[in-house]
Amino acid sequence: MKQIAKRLFELVLFLFLLSFISFVFMKAAPGDPVKQMLRVDDVAVTDEQIEAFREELGLDKPVYIQYWNWFKRFFQFDLGKSYTTHEPVIDELSRKFPATLLLTGASLLVMLLIAVPVGTLSALYRDRWIDHLSRLLALVGAALPSFWLGLILIDLFSVRLNWLPSMGAGTFKHLILPSLTLGIAMSGVYVRLVRSSLIESLGQDFIRSARARGISEARIFFFHAFRHCLVPVITIFGVSLGSLLGGTVIIEVLFAYPGVGKLVVDAIVQRDYPIIQGYILFMGIAVVLINLLVDLSYRYLNPEIRLKEAGRR
C-alpha cells in the first residue's frame, strides 16, 4: 500500500508538471485558433468579431490565468470543449480511445507471436544457423521505419493484391495492416531481449540445481528459466505499451485509422487546444498507470523482490 500511495503522489505531481509545461508550450506555438476557427483567410470578419470570440473562449487572458482556469476544471473532470466540434473533450477522447486500444493490443499480440518463439529458439539453439538467422531478422526489423514498412504493406496487400483495405476501421481486415506494421517494427527489439534474458536465465545456479534434482527440462524451462527471464522483458514491455498508446499517431494517420492519434493530429492542424491538452494529459495518466502495474508485477514474477521488501520491514 505504501508503494501505491507513493506512486499516486508521483502521478499527481507528474500530471501537474506535464500539464503546465505542455500548456505553456502550446500557447507559445505559432498560429491563432480564433482565426483558424473563423477562417479569416476565406471569410471576411472584423477585428471586433475576432476579439469578441477570443474573449468568449477566454484566450484574451494571460497564460497563467488560462492555465489556472483549466486546472480548476480538470479537478471537476472537465477538460473543456473542442473548438471545432464543440463537444466535450472527454467525450471525444472516449469515443476514439477504444480504437487506439484495440490497435495497440493487436500490435502487441503480433509482436509477441513473433518475438517469443523466435527469441526462444535463438536462445535454445545458440550459435547455430537458426540463431544467426533470427538475429539477422531482428536487426533488419529493428532498423525498418514503421511508416516505410506500412507503405510497403499497403502497396503489396492493398494496391497490388487487393486483399486488404488500406484505410479506415470497422472490420477485422481493417486492423490487419496497421497492427502488422507496428508489431513487426517492435518485434526486432524483443527477439534480442528474449534471447539474451533467456540465455542469462539458463545459466543461473538455480537452473543447475533443478537439473541436479532430476526435474524435467520442460518444467525447468517453463516454470523456472522462462519466468525468470520475464522481468527485464516486462520492464521494456511496459515502456513499449505506454509509448505505443501515444505513438500510434503516424500509423493512424497513414492508414486513416480513427483513433486518438489521428484525432490529435487533426487538432494540431486546427489549433484545437483543448483536444491537444486533453490528449497529452490522457496519455500521461495511461503511461504512469502502466508503469505502476509493471512495478507491481515484479513482486509476482521475482520472489527475491518480495523477500527484500520483507527484510527491510
Number of C-alpha atoms within 10 A of each C-alpha: 6 7 10 13 10 10 16 15 11 13 17 12 11 16 18 13 11 15 18 17 11 15 21 14 9 15 15 10 9 8 12 13 19 21 16 16 15 15 12 13 9 7 8 9 13 10 9 9 12 16 14 14 17 17 12 10 13 14 16 14 12 9 15 12 13 17 16 12 12 18 17 12 13 13 9 8 10 15 22 19 19 20 21 14 10 10 13 17 22 19 13 19 19 13 14 17 19 14 20 23 16 14 26 23 17 19 27 23 15 20 24 19 14 19 26 18 14 25 29 21 17 26 24 15 13 14 11 11 11 16 20 14 14 21 19 13 16 24 16 12 20 19 12 14 12 21 18 11 19 23 17 14 19 24 14 14 15 17 14 10 10 12 12 18 18 25 18 15 16 10 9 8 14 17 23 17 24 29 24 22 24 26 26 24 23 25 27 26 19 22 29 23 20 25 26 16 21 24 20 14 20 20 11 12 9 14 18 12 11 15 12 9 9 9 12 10 12 10 12 19 16 11 11 16 22 19 15 21 22 20 20 13 15 17 15 15 19 20 15 17 20 20 14 22 20 21 16 23 19 17 22 23 19 17 22 16 27 20 24 27 26 22 21 22 18 15 19 15 11 18 25 23 20 19 29 22 21 23 23 18 19 16 17 18 16 17 21 20 17 17 18 17 12 18 17 13 14 18 15 12 16 15 11 12 13 13 12 10 10 9 8 6 6
